[in-house]
Amino acid sequence: MRSTKIIVLQLKQIIYTVLFVIVGICLILLLIYMLGNKNDTKTPVMATYVPGVYTSSIVIENQPVNVEVVVDKNHINSINLTNLDNAIATLNPALVPTLNDLEIQLVNDTSFENLSIKTDTKYTSSLLLGAIEKALDKAKPEDVHNNKNK
């Protein structure tokens, strides 16, 4: 007959062994991660805009009105109307509120495709958006302009 053998392990030995195995696996994974990423080169992130103030002009009631767009490296900071005569603002009461609505959306990095435009101010919105896009085209870096021409 066979005799039953009993092995007595202390709990300390089991815990130490499990911890060393876990640490060893972590070290192996860390080495694989560090040595495996040497071939990956990240492309530098290009600036979306050249920081500054850019203007575009629109004509309302035979009067030129400048749309001023302030940008930094990655997004639009503000949009304002300059040379806005009081008579033009009075004759076009939706002009300033529409610009304010568009400014809020564009400053919060909403793309031009995702802008919500009110149906009662479609014409005013399209006029202002055209001027804003012209100003932003001026704000693009030179290499973006060169790639468009190719």
FIROLO-572893 format. One record per residue (C-alpha): residue number from 1; residue in three letters; x, y, z. Coordinates in steps of 0.001 Angstrom, whole numbers, always signed. Last residue first. Layout:
# residues N
<rec seq="NUM" type="ALA" X="X" Y="Y" Z="Z"/>
...
# end
This chain:
# residues 150
<rec seq="150" type="LYS" X="-286" Y="+71737" Z="-55407"/>
<rec seq="149" type="ASN" X="-1978" Y="+75011" Z="-54427"/>
<rec seq="148" type="LYS" X="-3688" Y="+73511" Z="-51391"/>
<rec seq="147" type="ASN" X="-383" Y="+72200" Z="-50056"/>
<rec seq="146" type="ASN" X="+1147" Y="+75694" Z="-50203"/>
<rec seq="145" type="HIS" X="-1688" Y="+77216" Z="-48165"/>
<rec seq="144" type="VAL" X="-1252" Y="+74526" Z="-45502"/>
<rec seq="143" type="ASP" X="+2497" Y="+75200" Z="-45508"/>
<rec seq="142" type="GLU" X="+1821" Y="+78894" Z="-44850"/>
<rec seq="141" type="PRO" X="-69" Y="+78326" Z="-41592"/>
<rec seq="140" type="LYS" X="-3802" Y="+79044" Z="-41580"/>
<rec seq="139" type="ALA" X="-4929" Y="+82407" Z="-40180"/>
<rec seq="138" type="LYS" X="-5794" Y="+83911" Z="-43581"/>
<rec seq="137" type="ASP" X="-8170" Y="+81022" Z="-44202"/>
<rec seq="136" type="LEU" X="-9674" Y="+81791" Z="-40790"/>
<rec seq="135" type="ALA" X="-10590" Y="+85301" Z="-41942"/>
<rec seq="134" type="LYS" X="-12264" Y="+83955" Z="-45079"/>
<rec seq="133" type="GLU" X="-14116" Y="+81347" Z="-42998"/>
<rec seq="132" type="ILE" X="-15388" Y="+84050" Z="-40625"/>
<rec seq="131" type="ALA" X="-16614" Y="+86154" Z="-43558"/>
<rec seq="130" type="GLY" X="-18504" Y="+83231" Z="-45055"/>
<rec seq="129" type="LEU" X="-19898" Y="+82347" Z="-41651"/>
<rec seq="128" type="LEU" X="-21208" Y="+85898" Z="-41225"/>
<rec seq="127" type="LEU" X="-23098" Y="+85876" Z="-44538"/>
<rec seq="126" type="SER" X="-24376" Y="+82332" Z="-43936"/>
<rec seq="125" type="SER" X="-25607" Y="+83299" Z="-40477"/>
<rec seq="124" type="THR" X="-27357" Y="+86440" Z="-41728"/>
<rec seq="123" type="TYR" X="-29108" Y="+84464" Z="-44455"/>
<rec seq="122" type="LYS" X="-30094" Y="+81613" Z="-42137"/>
<rec seq="121" type="THR" X="-31361" Y="+83858" Z="-39338"/>
<rec seq="120" type="ASP" X="-35007" Y="+82677" Z="-39024"/>
<rec seq="119" type="THR" X="-33998" Y="+79031" Z="-39391"/>
<rec seq="118" type="LYS" X="-31613" Y="+79127" Z="-36440"/>
<rec seq="117" type="ILE" X="-28178" Y="+77718" Z="-37197"/>
<rec seq="116" type="SER" X="-26691" Y="+74865" Z="-35206"/>
<rec seq="115" type="LEU" X="-23068" Y="+74449" Z="-36167"/>
<rec seq="114" type="ASN" X="-21947" Y="+70876" Z="-36824"/>
<rec seq="113" type="GLU" X="-20431" Y="+71357" Z="-40288"/>
<rec seq="112" type="PHE" X="-18494" Y="+74454" Z="-39220"/>
<rec seq="111" type="SER" X="-16855" Y="+72475" Z="-36427"/>
<rec seq="110" type="THR" X="-17707" Y="+73205" Z="-32808"/>
<rec seq="109" type="ASP" X="-14551" Y="+74120" Z="-30914"/>
<rec seq="108" type="ASN" X="-16251" Y="+75901" Z="-27963"/>
<rec seq="107" type="VAL" X="-15114" Y="+79226" Z="-29435"/>
<rec seq="106" type="LEU" X="-17020" Y="+78270" Z="-32592"/>
<rec seq="105" type="GLN" X="-20311" Y="+77668" Z="-30783"/>
<rec seq="104" type="ILE" X="-20200" Y="+80790" Z="-28643"/>
<rec seq="103" type="GLU" X="-19096" Y="+82877" Z="-31625"/>
<rec seq="102" type="LEU" X="-21969" Y="+81622" Z="-33783"/>
<rec seq="101" type="ASP" X="-24514" Y="+82667" Z="-31146"/>
<rec seq="100" type="ASN" X="-22808" Y="+86042" Z="-30651"/>
<rec seq="99" type="LEU" X="-22752" Y="+86603" Z="-34413"/>
<rec seq="98" type="THR" X="-26462" Y="+85821" Z="-34619"/>
<rec seq="97" type="PRO" X="-27187" Y="+88175" Z="-31713"/>
<rec seq="96" type="VAL" X="-25198" Y="+90979" Z="-33424"/>
<rec seq="95" type="LEU" X="-26784" Y="+90679" Z="-36880"/>
<rec seq="94" type="ALA" X="-30390" Y="+89909" Z="-35933"/>
<rec seq="93" type="PRO" X="-31330" Y="+93591" Z="-35481"/>
<rec seq="92" type="ASN" X="-30355" Y="+94478" Z="-39047"/>
<rec seq="91" type="LEU" X="-31673" Y="+98020" Z="-39624"/>
<rec seq="90" type="THR" X="-30634" Y="+99081" Z="-36120"/>
<rec seq="89" type="ALA" X="-27186" Y="+97498" Z="-36369"/>
<rec seq="88" type="ILE" X="-26698" Y="+99150" Z="-39765"/>
<rec seq="87" type="ALA" X="-27749" Y="+102538" Z="-38378"/>
<rec seq="86" type="ASN" X="-25425" Y="+102114" Z="-35389"/>
<rec seq="85" type="ASP" X="-22451" Y="+101642" Z="-37743"/>
<rec seq="84" type="LEU" X="-20407" Y="+98501" Z="-37302"/>
<rec seq="83" type="ASN" X="-16805" Y="+99342" Z="-38096"/>
<rec seq="82" type="THR" X="-15760" Y="+96211" Z="-36172"/>
<rec seq="81" type="LEU" X="-17768" Y="+93041" Z="-35646"/>
<rec seq="80" type="ASN" X="-16259" Y="+90547" Z="-33235"/>
<rec seq="79" type="ILE" X="-15214" Y="+86890" Z="-33071"/>
<rec seq="78" type="SER" X="-13278" Y="+85463" Z="-30129"/>
<rec seq="77" type="ASN" X="-10750" Y="+82829" Z="-29057"/>
<rec seq="76" type="ILE" X="-10763" Y="+80449" Z="-32026"/>
<rec seq="75" type="HIS" X="-8661" Y="+77324" Z="-31608"/>
<rec seq="74" type="ASN" X="-5317" Y="+75579" Z="-31848"/>
<rec seq="73" type="LYS" X="-2459" Y="+78074" Z="-32029"/>
<rec seq="72" type="ASP" X="-4390" Y="+81149" Z="-30956"/>
<rec seq="71" type="VAL" X="-7163" Y="+82858" Z="-32833"/>
<rec seq="70" type="VAL" X="-8898" Y="+86250" Z="-32808"/>
<rec seq="69" type="VAL" X="-11455" Y="+86724" Z="-35602"/>
<rec seq="68" type="GLU" X="-12534" Y="+90231" Z="-36666"/>
<rec seq="67" type="VAL" X="-15484" Y="+90619" Z="-39027"/>
<rec seq="66" type="ASN" X="-15234" Y="+94001" Z="-40675"/>
<rec seq="65" type="VAL" X="-18319" Y="+95857" Z="-41867"/>
<rec seq="64" type="PRO" X="-18364" Y="+97721" Z="-45175"/>
<rec seq="63" type="GLN" X="-21467" Y="+99850" Z="-45809"/>
<rec seq="62" type="ASN" X="-23701" Y="+99430" Z="-48876"/>
<rec seq="61" type="GLU" X="-26544" Y="+98176" Z="-46644"/>
<rec seq="60" type="ILE" X="-24276" Y="+95378" Z="-45415"/>
<rec seq="59" type="VAL" X="-20953" Y="+94702" Z="-47125"/>
<rec seq="58" type="ILE" X="-18644" Y="+92092" Z="-45650"/>
<rec seq="57" type="SER" X="-14948" Y="+92408" Z="-44773"/>
<rec seq="56" type="SER" X="-12582" Y="+89856" Z="-43332"/>
<rec seq="55" type="THR" X="-10256" Y="+90315" Z="-40427"/>
<rec seq="54" type="TYR" X="-7547" Y="+88317" Z="-38694"/>
<rec seq="53" type="VAL" X="-6136" Y="+88800" Z="-35202"/>
<rec seq="52" type="GLY" X="-3199" Y="+86607" Z="-34212"/>
<rec seq="51" type="PRO" X="-1928" Y="+83099" Z="-33599"/>
<rec seq="50" type="VAL" X="-1036" Y="+81148" Z="-36758"/>
<rec seq="49" type="TYR" X="-3736" Y="+78523" Z="-36965"/>
<rec seq="48" type="THR" X="-4112" Y="+74746" Z="-36830"/>
<rec seq="47" type="ALA" X="-670" Y="+74225" Z="-35405"/>
<rec seq="46" type="MET" X="+977" Y="+71040" Z="-36468"/>
<rec seq="45" type="VAL" X="+1289" Y="+68130" Z="-34097"/>
<rec seq="44" type="PRO" X="+4686" Y="+66533" Z="-34488"/>
<rec seq="43" type="THR" X="+4635" Y="+63082" Z="-36006"/>
<rec seq="42" type="LYS" X="+5254" Y="+60384" Z="-33457"/>
<rec seq="41" type="THR" X="+7985" Y="+57967" Z="-34211"/>
<rec seq="40" type="ASP" X="+7290" Y="+54332" Z="-33396"/>
<rec seq="39" type="ASN" X="+10392" Y="+52228" Z="-34019"/>
<rec seq="38" type="LYS" X="+11551" Y="+52390" Z="-30396"/>
<rec seq="37" type="ASN" X="+8191" Y="+51200" Z="-29052"/>
<rec seq="36" type="GLY" X="+9072" Y="+47498" Z="-28609"/>
<rec seq="35" type="LEU" X="+12010" Y="+47969" Z="-26252"/>
<rec seq="34" type="MET" X="+10069" Y="+49868" Z="-23605"/>
<rec seq="33" type="TYR" X="+6892" Y="+47785" Z="-23845"/>
<rec seq="32" type="ILE" X="+8736" Y="+44468" Z="-23879"/>
<rec seq="31" type="LEU" X="+10853" Y="+45553" Z="-20903"/>
<rec seq="30" type="LEU" X="+7761" Y="+46647" Z="-18968"/>
<rec seq="29" type="LEU" X="+5985" Y="+43365" Z="-19711"/>
<rec seq="28" type="ILE" X="+8998" Y="+41397" Z="-18428"/>
<rec seq="27" type="LEU" X="+9187" Y="+43550" Z="-15294"/>
<rec seq="26" type="CYS" X="+5459" Y="+43102" Z="-14608"/>
<rec seq="25" type="ILE" X="+5751" Y="+39316" Z="-15021"/>
<rec seq="24" type="GLY" X="+8668" Y="+39226" Z="-12552"/>
<rec seq="23" type="VAL" X="+6785" Y="+41361" Z="-10021"/>
<rec seq="22" type="ILE" X="+3780" Y="+39004" Z="-10238"/>
<rec seq="21" type="VAL" X="+5998" Y="+35907" Z="-9821"/>
<rec seq="20" type="PHE" X="+7815" Y="+37481" Z="-6876"/>
<rec seq="19" type="LEU" X="+4489" Y="+38329" Z="-5201"/>
<rec seq="18" type="VAL" X="+3146" Y="+34785" Z="-5682"/>
<rec seq="17" type="THR" X="+6319" Y="+33266" Z="-4190"/>
<rec seq="16" type="TYR" X="+6283" Y="+35625" Z="-1218"/>
<rec seq="15" type="ILE" X="+2613" Y="+34822" Z="-488"/>
<rec seq="14" type="ILE" X="+3185" Y="+31073" Z="-707"/>
<rec seq="13" type="GLN" X="+6252" Y="+31196" Z="+1551"/>
<rec seq="12" type="LYS" X="+4466" Y="+33286" Z="+4156"/>
<rec seq="11" type="LEU" X="+1520" Y="+30879" Z="+4234"/>
<rec seq="10" type="GLN" X="+3796" Y="+28043" Z="+5351"/>
<rec seq="9" type="LEU" X="+3652" Y="+24943" Z="+3343"/>
<rec seq="8" type="VAL" X="+3128" Y="+21500" Z="+4842"/>
<rec seq="7" type="ILE" X="+3318" Y="+18600" Z="+2483"/>
<rec seq="6" type="ILE" X="+1478" Y="+15465" Z="+3470"/>
<rec seq="5" type="LYS" X="+2448" Y="+12175" Z="+1970"/>
<rec seq="4" type="THR" X="-91" Y="+9387" Z="+1917"/>
<rec seq="3" type="SER" X="+1365" Y="+5893" Z="+2208"/>
<rec seq="2" type="ARG" X="+944" Y="+3514" Z="-548"/>
<rec seq="1" type="MET" X="+0" Y="+0" Z="+0"/>
# end
